[in-house]
Structure formats: structure tokens, C-alpha cells
Amino acid sequence: MFKKQIWKGMAAAAIISTTFAACSKDDAPKKVYRYQTLDLKDNNNTNNGFITIAETSDSTFNIFMQINKSVMDRQYKFVVFRGNTASAPTDTLIKVGSILSETTGAPVLAKLHAIKEIKVDATTSRKFNYDSIINVLAFARISTPGSLGQDSTLALGNIGKSK
């Protein structure tokens, strides 16, 4: 009887020590220092989503973009472009994501974590941080692929110096 209790105790100690060993200091969540949330509007000037840009403690930033209502099996593109909402979306700054909706009526959220640089072109990258995204002329756009190859805009809004 005593031997069974010893083995159970050793097994419990092994599980607990493995659990503590697996949790390291690197697993701690990063603190958010500064953030900005802006509404994204549709063609009728109705709030149809949002973008949040958040600076983290490791000198990177995160982007969260959401469309408020989705249609099942529709592809949604979440992109930040240079310029403002009045300009044509030709110069892509950050591709946040492309998500296929699995439901109808539910919000769809795209996330991009730990951004520390952007690609200027195919061979060049540039350091990019929270202050960079806040001080650049840019706008966020959520769209779906159209039948003729052109995207249809569902929500957009100015960010950074464009707002």
C-alpha cells in the first residue's frame, strides 16, 4: 500500500515539474503600451468593421482588422495600403490576412502579430514599428474578390497621418 502511494506521489511530482519547466519566461504575454482603434466604414458611411494597431513590449506591433458581418464561404482580404481612402489601392503596405468565412452574419477577424519590418520590394525590407505606422499616410481596406477579377470594398478607413 505504501509503495503505491510513493509511486503516485512521484508521478504527481513529475507532472508538476514538467508543467513548470514547460512554462518559461518567454511564454509570458507581451504588454501593450500604446494602441489605436479606428472604425472602418462601408459605402453608405456605416460602421462595418474596425482596425486596432497595438504596440507591444518587444518593440513590435500587432494589427487586428475585423469586418462586422460575414457571408458563408466568402473570401475576405484585410490589407493596409499607402495613401488615403480617396486614392486607388495600388501600393500595399501590409497584408494582414485573407480569410474564408465559415459562417453567415458573424464577424471575421484577421490578426498579424509581431510586425517589426515591411517589405519595400521583392529584395528590400525596412524596419517598421508602431511610430512608423502611426506617422505614415495609409488606409485600411477589407474587400472580397469580385467576379471580374476586381475586389469589391466592404469597409475602409484612413489610419496614421491620413485620419
TORSEKE-896966 format. One record per atom (N, C-alpha, C): residue number from 1; residue in one letter; atom name; x, y, z. Coordinates in Angstrom, 1 decimal, always signed. Example, Ala and Ser with C-alpha at 12.3 -4.5 7.8 and 13.67 -1.06 7.14 Angstrom:
FISE   nr  rest  atom      c1      c2      c3
FISE    1     A     N   +13.2    -5.7    +7.8
FISE    1     A    CA   +12.3    -4.5    +7.8
FISE    1     A     C   +13.2    -3.3    +7.8
FISE    2     S     N   +12.8    -2.2    +7.1
FISE    2     S    CA   +13.7    -1.1    +7.1
FISE    2     S     C   +12.9    +0.0    +7.9
***
This chain:
FISE   nr  rest  atom      c1      c2      c3
FISE    1     M     N    +0.8    -1.2    +0.0
FISE    1     M    CA    +0.0    +0.0    +0.0
FISE    1     M     C    +0.9    +1.3    +0.0
FISE    2     F     N    +1.9    +1.3    +0.8
FISE    2     F    CA    +2.8    +2.4    +0.9
FISE    2     F     C    +3.5    +2.6    -0.4
FISE    3     K     N    +3.9    +1.5    -1.1
FISE    3     K    CA    +4.6    +1.7    -2.3
FISE    3     K     C    +3.8    +2.3    -3.4
FISE    4     K     N    +2.4    +2.0    -3.4
FISE    4     K    CA    +1.5    +2.6    -4.4
FISE    4     K     C    +1.5    +4.1    -4.2
FISE    5     Q     N    +1.4    +4.5    -2.9
FISE    5     Q    CA    +1.4    +6.0    -2.6
FISE    5     Q     C    +2.6    +6.7    -3.0
FISE    6     I     N    +3.8    +6.0    -2.8
FISE    6     I    CA    +5.0    +6.6    -3.3
FISE    6     I     C    +5.0    +6.8    -4.8
FISE    7     W     N    +4.6    +5.8    -5.5
FISE    7     W    CA    +4.6    +5.9    -7.0
FISE    7     W     C    +3.6    +7.0    -7.4
FISE    8     K     N    +2.5    +7.1    -6.8
FISE    8     K    CA    +1.5    +8.2    -7.2
FISE    8     K     C    +2.1    +9.6    -6.9
FISE    9     G     N    +2.8    +9.7    -5.7
FISE    9     G    CA    +3.4   +10.9    -5.4
FISE    9     G     C    +4.5   +11.3    -6.4
FISE   10     M     N    +5.3   +10.3    -6.8
FISE   10     M    CA    +6.4   +10.6    -7.7
FISE   10     M     C    +5.8   +11.0    -9.1
FISE   11     A     N    +4.7   +10.3    -9.5
FISE   11     A    CA    +4.1   +10.6   -10.8
FISE   11     A     C    +3.5   +12.1   -10.7
FISE   12     A     N    +2.9   +12.4    -9.6
FISE   12     A    CA    +2.4   +13.8    -9.5
FISE   12     A     C    +3.5   +14.8    -9.5
FISE   13     A     N    +4.6   +14.5    -8.8
FISE   13     A    CA    +5.7   +15.4    -8.8
FISE   13     A     C    +6.3   +15.6   -10.2
FISE   14     A     N    +6.4   +14.5   -11.0
FISE   14     A    CA    +6.9   +14.6   -12.3
FISE   14     A     C    +6.0   +15.4   -13.2
FISE   15     I     N    +4.7   +15.3   -13.1
FISE   15     I    CA    +3.8   +16.0   -13.9
FISE   15     I     C    +3.9   +17.5   -13.5
FISE   16     I     N    +3.9   +17.8   -12.3
FISE   16     I    CA    +4.0   +19.2   -11.8
FISE   16     I     C    +5.3   +19.8   -12.3
FISE   17     S     N    +6.4   +19.1   -12.1
FISE   17     S    CA    +7.7   +19.7   -12.5
FISE   17     S     C    +7.8   +19.9   -14.0
FISE   18     T     N    +7.2   +19.0   -14.8
FISE   18     T    CA    +7.2   +19.1   -16.3
FISE   18     T     C    +6.4   +20.3   -16.6
FISE   19     T     N    +5.2   +20.5   -16.0
FISE   19     T    CA    +4.4   +21.7   -16.2
FISE   19     T     C    +5.2   +23.0   -16.0
FISE   20     F     N    +5.8   +23.1   -14.8
FISE   20     F    CA    +6.6   +24.3   -14.5
FISE   20     F     C    +7.8   +24.5   -15.5
FISE   21     A     N    +8.4   +23.4   -15.9
FISE   21     A    CA    +9.5   +23.5   -16.8
FISE   21     A     C    +9.1   +24.0   -18.2
FISE   22     A     N    +7.9   +23.6   -18.6
FISE   22     A    CA    +7.4   +24.0   -19.9
FISE   22     A     C    +7.0   +25.5   -20.0
FISE   23     C     N    +6.7   +26.0   -18.8
FISE   23     C    CA    +6.3   +27.5   -18.8
FISE   23     C     C    +7.6   +28.2   -18.5
FISE   24     S     N    +8.0   +28.9   -19.5
FISE   24     S    CA    +9.2   +29.7   -19.3
FISE   24     S     C    +8.9   +31.2   -19.3
FISE   25     K     N    +9.8   +32.0   -19.1
FISE   25     K    CA    +9.6   +33.5   -19.1
FISE   25     K     C    +9.2   +34.0   -20.4
FISE   26     D     N    +9.6   +33.3   -21.5
FISE   26     D    CA    +9.3   +33.7   -22.9
FISE   26     D     C    +7.8   +33.5   -23.2
FISE   27     D     N    +7.1   +32.7   -22.4
FISE   27     D    CA    +5.7   +32.4   -22.7
FISE   27     D     C    +4.8   +33.5   -22.1
FISE   28     A     N    +5.4   +34.4   -21.3
FISE   28     A    CA    +4.6   +35.5   -20.7
FISE   28     A     C    +4.0   +36.4   -21.8
FISE   29     P     N    +2.7   +36.8   -21.7
FISE   29     P    CA    +2.2   +37.7   -22.7
FISE   29     P     C    +2.9   +39.0   -22.8
FISE   30     K     N    +3.0   +39.5   -24.0
FISE   30     K    CA    +3.6   +40.8   -24.1
FISE   30     K     C    +2.7   +41.9   -23.7
FISE   31     K     N    +3.2   +42.9   -23.0
FISE   31     K    CA    +2.4   +44.1   -22.6
FISE   31     K     C    +2.1   +45.0   -23.8
FISE   32     V     N    +0.9   +45.6   -23.8
FISE   32     V    CA    +0.6   +46.5   -24.8
FISE   32     V     C    +0.8   +47.9   -24.2
FISE   33     Y     N    +1.6   +48.7   -24.9
FISE   33     Y    CA    +1.9   +50.1   -24.4
FISE   33     Y     C    +0.9   +51.1   -25.0
FISE   34     R     N    +0.9   +51.2   -26.2
FISE   34     R    CA    +0.0   +52.2   -26.9
FISE   34     R     C    -0.8   +51.5   -27.9
FISE   35     Y     N    -2.0   +51.9   -28.1
FISE   35     Y    CA    -2.9   +51.3   -29.2
FISE   35     Y     C    -3.8   +52.4   -29.7
FISE   36     Q     N    -4.4   +52.1   -30.9
FISE   36     Q    CA    -5.3   +52.9   -31.5
FISE   36     Q     C    -6.3   +52.1   -32.2
FISE   37     T     N    -7.6   +52.3   -32.0
FISE   37     T    CA    -8.7   +51.6   -32.7
FISE   37     T     C    -9.5   +52.6   -33.5
FISE   38     L     N    -9.7   +52.3   -34.8
FISE   38     L    CA   -10.4   +53.2   -35.7
FISE   38     L     C   -11.5   +52.4   -36.4
FISE   39     D     N   -12.6   +53.0   -36.6
FISE   39     D    CA   -13.7   +52.4   -37.4
FISE   39     D     C   -13.5   +52.4   -38.9
FISE   40     L     N   -14.0   +51.3   -39.5
FISE   40     L    CA   -13.9   +51.2   -40.9
FISE   40     L     C   -15.3   +51.3   -41.4
FISE   41     K     N   -15.6   +52.1   -42.4
FISE   41     K    CA   -16.9   +52.4   -42.9
FISE   41     K     C   -17.2   +51.8   -44.3
FISE   42     D     N   -18.4   +51.4   -44.6
FISE   42     D    CA   -18.8   +50.9   -45.9
FISE   42     D     C   -19.1   +52.1   -46.8
FISE   43     N     N   -19.7   +51.8   -48.0
FISE   43     N    CA   -20.0   +52.8   -49.0
FISE   43     N     C   -21.1   +53.8   -48.5
FISE   44     N     N   -21.9   +53.3   -47.6
FISE   44     N    CA   -23.0   +54.1   -47.0
FISE   44     N     C   -22.6   +54.9   -45.8
FISE   45     N     N   -21.3   +54.9   -45.5
FISE   45     N    CA   -20.7   +55.6   -44.3
FISE   45     N     C   -21.2   +55.0   -43.0
FISE   46     T     N   -21.5   +53.7   -43.1
FISE   46     T    CA   -22.0   +52.9   -41.9
FISE   46     T     C   -20.8   +52.2   -41.3
FISE   47     N     N   -20.6   +52.1   -40.0
FISE   47     N    CA   -19.6   +51.4   -39.4
FISE   47     N     C   -19.7   +49.9   -39.8
FISE   48     N     N   -18.7   +49.3   -40.4
FISE   48     N    CA   -18.8   +47.9   -40.9
FISE   48     N     C   -17.6   +47.1   -40.4
FISE   49     G     N   -16.7   +47.7   -39.5
FISE   49     G    CA   -15.6   +47.0   -39.0
FISE   49     G     C   -14.7   +47.9   -38.3
FISE   50     F     N   -13.5   +47.4   -37.9
FISE   50     F    CA   -12.5   +48.3   -37.2
FISE   50     F     C   -11.1   +47.7   -37.5
FISE   51     I     N   -10.1   +48.6   -37.2
FISE   51     I    CA    -8.7   +48.2   -37.2
FISE   51     I     C    -8.2   +48.7   -35.8
FISE   52     T     N    -7.4   +47.8   -35.2
FISE   52     T    CA    -6.6   +48.2   -34.0
FISE   52     T     C    -5.2   +47.9   -34.3
FISE   53     I     N    -4.4   +48.9   -33.9
FISE   53     I    CA    -2.9   +48.9   -34.0
FISE   53     I     C    -2.4   +49.0   -32.6
FISE   54     A     N    -1.6   +48.0   -32.1
FISE   54     A    CA    -1.2   +48.0   -30.8
FISE   54     A     C    +0.3   +47.7   -30.7
FISE   55     E     N    +1.0   +48.6   -30.0
FISE   55     E    CA    +2.5   +48.5   -29.7
FISE   55     E     C    +2.7   +47.5   -28.5
FISE   56     T     N    +3.6   +46.6   -28.7
FISE   56     T    CA    +3.9   +45.7   -27.6
FISE   56     T     C    +5.3   +45.9   -27.0
FISE   57     S     N    +5.5   +45.2   -25.9
FISE   57     S    CA    +6.7   +45.5   -25.1
FISE   57     S     C    +8.0   +45.1   -25.8
FISE   58     D     N    +8.0   +44.3   -26.8
FISE   58     D    CA    +9.2   +43.9   -27.5
FISE   58     D     C    +9.5   +44.8   -28.7
FISE   59     S     N    +8.9   +46.0   -28.8
FISE   59     S    CA    +9.2   +47.0   -29.9
FISE   59     S     C    +8.6   +46.6   -31.2
FISE   60     T     N    +7.6   +45.7   -31.2
FISE   60     T    CA    +6.9   +45.3   -32.4
FISE   60     T     C    +5.5   +45.8   -32.2
FISE   61     F     N    +4.6   +45.6   -33.2
FISE   61     F    CA    +3.2   +46.0   -33.1
FISE   61     F     C    +2.4   +44.9   -33.8
FISE   62     N     N    +1.1   +44.9   -33.3
FISE   62     N    CA    +0.1   +44.0   -33.8
FISE   62     N     C    -1.0   +44.7   -34.5
FISE   63     I     N    -1.6   +44.1   -35.5
FISE   63     I    CA    -2.7   +44.7   -36.2
FISE   63     I     C    -3.9   +43.7   -36.1
FISE   64     F     N    -5.0   +44.2   -35.8
FISE   64     F    CA    -6.3   +43.4   -35.8
FISE   64     F     C    -7.3   +44.1   -36.7
FISE   65     M     N    -7.8   +43.5   -37.7
FISE   65     M    CA    -8.8   +44.0   -38.5
FISE   65     M     C   -10.0   +43.1   -38.5
FISE   66     Q     N   -11.2   +43.7   -38.4
FISE   66     Q    CA   -12.4   +42.9   -38.3
FISE   66     Q     C   -13.5   +43.5   -39.2
FISE   67     I     N   -14.3   +42.7   -39.9
FISE   67     I    CA   -15.5   +43.0   -40.6
FISE   67     I     C   -16.6   +42.5   -39.7
FISE   68     N     N   -17.7   +43.4   -39.5
FISE   68     N    CA   -18.7   +43.0   -38.5
FISE   68     N     C   -19.6   +41.9   -38.9
FISE   69     K     N   -19.9   +41.7   -40.2
FISE   69     K    CA   -20.8   +40.7   -40.6
FISE   69     K     C   -20.2   +40.0   -41.9
FISE   70     S     N   -20.3   +38.7   -41.9
FISE   70     S    CA   -19.8   +37.9   -43.0
FISE   70     S     C   -20.8   +37.1   -43.7
FISE   71     V     N   -20.4   +36.6   -44.9
FISE   71     V    CA   -21.3   +35.7   -45.6
FISE   71     V     C   -20.5   +34.4   -45.8
FISE   72     M     N   -21.2   +33.3   -45.6
FISE   72     M    CA   -20.5   +31.9   -45.6
FISE   72     M     C   -19.8   +31.7   -46.9
FISE   73     D     N   -18.6   +31.1   -46.8
FISE   73     D    CA   -17.8   +30.7   -48.0
FISE   73     D     C   -17.3   +31.9   -48.8
FISE   74     R     N   -17.3   +33.1   -48.3
FISE   74     R    CA   -16.8   +34.2   -49.0
FISE   74     R     C   -15.4   +34.5   -48.4
FISE   75     Q     N   -14.5   +34.9   -49.4
FISE   75     Q    CA   -13.1   +35.2   -49.0
FISE   75     Q     C   -13.0   +36.7   -48.7
FISE   76     Y     N   -12.4   +37.0   -47.6
FISE   76     Y    CA   -12.2   +38.4   -47.2
FISE   76     Y     C   -10.7   +38.7   -47.1
FISE   77     K     N   -10.3   +39.9   -47.7
FISE   77     K    CA    -8.9   +40.3   -47.8
FISE   77     K     C    -8.8   +41.5   -46.8
FISE   78     F     N    -7.8   +41.5   -46.0
FISE   78     F    CA    -7.6   +42.6   -45.0
FISE   78     F     C    -6.2   +43.1   -45.3
FISE   79     V     N    -6.2   +44.4   -45.8
FISE   79     V    CA    -4.9   +45.0   -46.3
FISE   79     V     C    -4.8   +46.4   -45.8
FISE   80     V     N    -3.6   +46.9   -45.6
FISE   80     V    CA    -3.3   +48.3   -45.3
FISE   80     V     C    -2.5   +48.8   -46.5
FISE   81     F     N    -2.9   +49.9   -47.1
FISE   81     F    CA    -2.3   +50.5   -48.3
FISE   81     F     C    -1.7   +51.8   -47.9
FISE   82     R     N    -0.7   +52.3   -48.7
FISE   82     R    CA    -0.2   +53.6   -48.6
FISE   82     R     C    -1.2   +54.6   -49.2
FISE   83     G     N    -1.3   +55.8   -48.7
FISE   83     G    CA    -2.2   +56.8   -49.3
FISE   83     G     C    -3.4   +57.0   -48.4
FISE   84     N     N    -4.5   +57.4   -49.0
FISE   84     N    CA    -5.7   +57.6   -48.2
FISE   84     N     C    -6.9   +57.0   -48.9
FISE   85     T     N    -8.1   +57.1   -48.3
FISE   85     T    CA    -9.2   +56.4   -48.9
FISE   85     T     C    -9.6   +57.0   -50.3
FISE   86     A     N    -9.2   +58.2   -50.5
FISE   86     A    CA    -9.6   +58.8   -51.8
FISE   86     A     C    -8.7   +58.3   -53.0
FISE   87     S     N    -7.5   +57.7   -52.6
FISE   87     S    CA    -6.6   +57.2   -53.6
FISE   87     S     C    -6.9   +55.8   -54.0
FISE   88     A     N    -6.4   +55.4   -55.1
FISE   88     A    CA    -6.6   +54.0   -55.6
FISE   88     A     C    -5.6   +53.1   -54.8
FISE   89     P     N    -6.1   +51.9   -54.4
FISE   89     P    CA    -5.3   +51.0   -53.5
FISE   89     P     C    -4.3   +50.2   -54.4
FISE   90     T     N    -3.1   +50.8   -54.7
FISE   90     T    CA    -2.1   +50.2   -55.5
FISE   90     T     C    -0.9   +49.8   -54.8
FISE   91     D     N    -0.5   +50.6   -53.8
FISE   91     D    CA    +0.8   +50.4   -53.1
FISE   91     D     C    +0.5   +49.7   -51.7
FISE   92     T     N    +0.6   +48.4   -51.7
FISE   92     T    CA    +0.3   +47.6   -50.5
FISE   92     T     C    +1.4   +47.8   -49.4
FISE   93     L     N    +1.0   +48.2   -48.2
FISE   93     L    CA    +1.9   +48.4   -47.1
FISE   93     L     C    +2.0   +47.1   -46.3
FISE   94     I     N    +0.9   +46.6   -45.9
FISE   94     I    CA    +0.9   +45.4   -45.0
FISE   94     I     C    -0.3   +44.5   -45.4
FISE   95     K     N    -0.1   +43.3   -45.7
FISE   95     K    CA    -1.1   +42.3   -45.9
FISE   95     K     C    -1.4   +41.6   -44.6
FISE   96     V     N    -2.6   +42.0   -44.0
FISE   96     V    CA    -2.9   +41.4   -42.7
FISE   96     V     C    -3.4   +40.0   -42.8
FISE   97     G     N    -4.2   +39.7   -43.8
FISE   97     G    CA    -4.7   +38.3   -44.0
FISE   97     G     C    -5.7   +38.2   -45.0
FISE   98     S     N    -6.0   +37.0   -45.3
FISE   98     S    CA    -7.1   +36.6   -46.3
FISE   98     S     C    -7.8   +35.4   -45.6
FISE   99     I     N    -9.1   +35.6   -45.3
FISE   99     I    CA    -9.8   +34.6   -44.5
FISE   99     I     C   -11.1   +34.2   -45.2
FISE  100     L     N   -11.3   +32.9   -45.3
FISE  100     L    CA   -12.6   +32.4   -45.8
FISE  100     L     C   -13.6   +32.2   -44.7
FISE  101     S     N   -14.7   +32.9   -44.8
FISE  101     S    CA   -15.7   +32.9   -43.7
FISE  101     S     C   -16.4   +31.5   -43.7
FISE  102     E     N   -16.6   +31.0   -42.5
FISE  102     E    CA   -17.2   +29.7   -42.3
FISE  102     E     C   -18.6   +29.8   -41.8
FISE  103     T     N   -19.1   +31.0   -41.6
FISE  103     T    CA   -20.5   +31.3   -41.1
FISE  103     T     C   -21.1   +32.5   -41.8
FISE  104     T     N   -22.4   +32.7   -41.6
FISE  104     T    CA   -23.0   +33.9   -42.1
FISE  104     T     C   -23.4   +34.8   -40.9
FISE  105     G     N   -23.2   +36.1   -41.1
FISE  105     G    CA   -23.6   +37.0   -40.0
FISE  105     G     C   -22.6   +37.2   -38.9
FISE  106     A     N   -21.6   +36.4   -38.8
FISE  106     A    CA   -20.6   +36.5   -37.7
FISE  106     A     C   -19.5   +37.4   -38.2
FISE  107     P     N   -18.8   +38.1   -37.2
FISE  107     P    CA   -17.7   +38.9   -37.6
FISE  107     P     C   -16.5   +38.0   -38.0
FISE  108     V     N   -15.6   +38.6   -38.8
FISE  108     V    CA   -14.4   +37.9   -39.2
FISE  108     V     C   -13.2   +38.8   -38.8
FISE  109     L     N   -12.3   +38.2   -38.1
FISE  109     L    CA   -11.1   +38.9   -37.5
FISE  109     L     C    -9.8   +38.4   -38.1
FISE  110     A     N    -9.0   +39.3   -38.7
FISE  110     A    CA    -7.7   +39.0   -39.2
FISE  110     A     C    -6.7   +39.6   -38.2
FISE  111     K     N    -5.6   +38.8   -37.9
FISE  111     K    CA    -4.6   +39.3   -37.0
FISE  111     K     C    -3.2   +39.1   -37.6
FISE  112     L     N    -2.4   +40.1   -37.3
FISE  112     L    CA    -1.0   +39.9   -37.7
FISE  112     L     C    -0.2   +40.4   -36.5
FISE  113     H     N    +0.7   +39.5   -35.9
FISE  113     H    CA    +1.4   +39.8   -34.7
FISE  113     H     C    +2.9   +40.0   -35.0
FISE  114     A     N    +3.5   +40.7   -34.1
FISE  114     A    CA    +5.0   +41.0   -34.0
FISE  114     A     C    +5.5   +41.5   -35.3
FISE  115     I     N    +4.9   +42.6   -35.8
FISE  115     I    CA    +5.4   +43.2   -37.0
FISE  115     I     C    +6.6   +44.1   -36.6
FISE  116     K     N    +7.7   +43.8   -37.3
FISE  116     K    CA    +8.9   +44.7   -37.0
FISE  116     K     C    +9.6   +45.2   -38.3
FISE  117     E     N    +9.1   +44.7   -39.4
FISE  117     E    CA    +9.6   +45.2   -40.7
FISE  117     E     C    +8.6   +45.0   -41.8
FISE  118     I     N    +8.7   +45.8   -42.8
FISE  118     I    CA    +7.9   +45.6   -44.0
FISE  118     I     C    +8.8   +45.4   -45.2
FISE  119     K     N    +8.2   +44.8   -46.2
FISE  119     K    CA    +8.9   +44.6   -47.5
FISE  119     K     C    +8.7   +45.8   -48.4
FISE  120     V     N    +9.7   +46.5   -48.8
FISE  120     V    CA    +9.6   +47.6   -49.7
FISE  120     V     C    +9.4   +47.1   -51.1
FISE  121     D     N   +10.2   +46.1   -51.4
FISE  121     D    CA   +10.1   +45.5   -52.7
FISE  121     D     C   +10.5   +44.0   -52.5
FISE  122     A     N   +10.7   +43.3   -53.6
FISE  122     A    CA   +11.0   +41.8   -53.5
FISE  122     A     C   +12.3   +41.5   -52.8
FISE  123     T     N   +13.2   +42.5   -52.8
FISE  123     T    CA   +14.5   +42.2   -52.2
FISE  123     T     C   +14.8   +43.1   -51.0
FISE  124     T     N   +14.1   +44.1   -50.7
FISE  124     T    CA   +14.4   +45.0   -49.7
FISE  124     T     C   +13.3   +45.1   -48.6
FISE  125     S     N   +13.8   +45.0   -47.3
FISE  125     S    CA   +12.9   +45.1   -46.1
FISE  125     S     C   +13.4   +46.4   -45.4
FISE  126     R     N   +12.4   +47.0   -44.6
FISE  126     R    CA   +12.7   +48.2   -43.9
FISE  126     R     C   +12.1   +48.0   -42.5
FISE  127     K     N   +12.9   +48.5   -41.5
FISE  127     K    CA   +12.4   +48.4   -40.1
FISE  127     K     C   +11.1   +49.2   -40.0
FISE  128     F     N   +10.1   +48.7   -39.3
FISE  128     F    CA    +8.8   +49.3   -39.2
FISE  128     F     C    +8.3   +49.1   -37.8
FISE  129     N     N    +7.9   +50.1   -37.1
FISE  129     N    CA    +7.4   +50.0   -35.7
FISE  129     N     C    +6.1   +50.7   -35.5
FISE  130     Y     N    +5.6   +50.8   -34.3
FISE  130     Y    CA    +4.3   +51.5   -34.0
FISE  130     Y     C    +4.3   +52.9   -34.5
FISE  131     D     N    +5.4   +53.7   -34.2
FISE  131     D    CA    +5.5   +55.1   -34.6
FISE  131     D     C    +5.5   +55.2   -36.1
FISE  132     S     N    +6.1   +54.2   -36.8
FISE  132     S    CA    +6.1   +54.2   -38.3
FISE  132     S     C    +4.7   +54.1   -38.9
FISE  133     I     N    +3.9   +53.2   -38.3
FISE  133     I    CA    +2.5   +53.0   -38.9
FISE  133     I     C    +1.6   +54.2   -38.5
FISE  134     I     N    +1.9   +54.8   -37.4
FISE  134     I    CA    +1.1   +56.0   -37.0
FISE  134     I     C    +1.4   +57.2   -37.8
FISE  135     N     N    +2.7   +57.3   -38.2
FISE  135     N    CA    +3.1   +58.5   -39.0
FISE  135     N     C    +3.1   +58.4   -40.5
FISE  136     V     N    +2.7   +57.3   -41.0
FISE  136     V    CA    +2.6   +57.1   -42.5
FISE  136     V     C    +1.2   +57.4   -43.0
FISE  137     L     N    +1.1   +57.9   -44.2
FISE  137     L    CA    -0.1   +58.1   -44.9
FISE  137     L     C    -0.6   +56.8   -45.3
FISE  138     A     N    -1.7   +56.3   -44.7
FISE  138     A    CA    -2.2   +54.9   -45.0
FISE  138     A     C    -3.7   +54.8   -44.8
FISE  139     F     N    -4.3   +53.7   -45.3
FISE  139     F    CA    -5.6   +53.4   -45.1
FISE  139     F     C    -5.8   +51.9   -45.1
FISE  140     A     N    -6.8   +51.4   -44.3
FISE  140     A    CA    -7.1   +50.0   -44.1
FISE  140     A     C    -8.3   +49.7   -45.0
FISE  141     R     N    -8.3   +48.5   -45.6
FISE  141     R    CA    -9.4   +48.1   -46.6
FISE  141     R     C    -9.7   +46.7   -46.4
FISE  142     I     N   -11.0   +46.4   -46.3
FISE  142     I    CA   -11.5   +45.0   -46.2
FISE  142     I     C   -12.3   +44.8   -47.5
FISE  143     S     N   -12.0   +43.8   -48.3
FISE  143     S    CA   -12.6   +43.6   -49.6
FISE  143     S     C   -12.9   +42.1   -49.8
FISE  144     T     N   -13.6   +41.8   -50.9
FISE  144     T    CA   -13.8   +40.4   -51.3
FISE  144     T     C   -13.5   +40.4   -52.8
FISE  145     P     N   -13.0   +39.3   -53.3
FISE  145     P    CA   -12.7   +39.2   -54.8
FISE  145     P     C   -14.0   +39.3   -55.5
FISE  146     G     N   -14.0   +40.1   -56.6
FISE  146     G    CA   -15.2   +40.3   -57.4
FISE  146     G     C   -15.2   +39.2   -58.6
FISE  147     S     N   -16.3   +39.2   -59.3
FISE  147     S    CA   -16.4   +38.2   -60.4
FISE  147     S     C   -15.6   +38.5   -61.6
FISE  148     L     N   -15.2   +39.8   -61.8
FISE  148     L    CA   -14.4   +40.2   -62.9
FISE  148     L     C   -12.9   +40.4   -62.6
FISE  149     G     N   -12.5   +39.9   -61.4
FISE  149     G    CA   -11.1   +40.0   -61.0
FISE  149     G     C   -10.8   +41.2   -60.2
FISE  150     Q     N   -11.8   +42.1   -60.0
FISE  150     Q    CA   -11.5   +43.3   -59.2
FISE  150     Q     C   -12.2   +43.0   -57.8
FISE  151     D     N   -11.5   +43.6   -56.8
FISE  151     D    CA   -12.0   +43.4   -55.5
FISE  151     D     C   -13.2   +44.4   -55.2
FISE  152     S     N   -14.2   +44.0   -54.5
FISE  152     S    CA   -15.2   +45.0   -54.1
FISE  152     S     C   -15.0   +45.4   -52.6
FISE  153     T     N   -14.9   +46.6   -52.3
FISE  153     T    CA   -14.6   +47.2   -51.0
FISE  153     T     C   -15.9   +47.0   -50.1
FISE  154     L     N   -15.7   +46.5   -48.9
FISE  154     L    CA   -16.7   +46.3   -47.9
FISE  154     L     C   -16.6   +47.3   -46.8
FISE  155     A     N   -15.3   +47.7   -46.4
FISE  155     A    CA   -15.1   +48.6   -45.4
FISE  155     A     C   -13.7   +49.2   -45.6
FISE  156     L     N   -13.6   +50.5   -45.3
FISE  156     L    CA   -12.3   +51.1   -45.4
FISE  156     L     C   -12.2   +52.4   -44.5
FISE  157     G     N   -11.0   +52.8   -44.1
FISE  157     G    CA   -10.8   +53.9   -43.3
FISE  157     G     C    -9.4   +54.4   -43.2
FISE  158     N     N    -9.2   +55.7   -43.1
FISE  158     N    CA    -7.9   +56.2   -43.0
FISE  158     N     C    -7.2   +55.9   -41.7
FISE  159     I     N    -5.9   +55.7   -41.7
FISE  159     I    CA    -5.1   +55.5   -40.5
FISE  159     I     C    -3.9   +56.3   -40.5
FISE  160     G     N    -3.1   +56.3   -39.5
FISE  160     G    CA    -1.9   +57.1   -39.5
FISE  160     G     C    -2.2   +58.6   -39.7
FISE  161     K     N    -1.3   +59.2   -40.5
FISE  161     K    CA    -1.5   +60.6   -40.8
FISE  161     K     C    -2.7   +60.9   -41.7
FISE  162     S     N    -3.2   +59.9   -42.4
FISE  162     S    CA    -4.4   +60.1   -43.2
FISE  162     S     C    -5.7   +60.4   -42.5
FISE  163     K     N    -5.7   +60.0   -41.2
FISE  163     K    CA    -7.0   +60.1   -40.5
FISE  163     K     C    -7.4   +61.5   -40.1
***
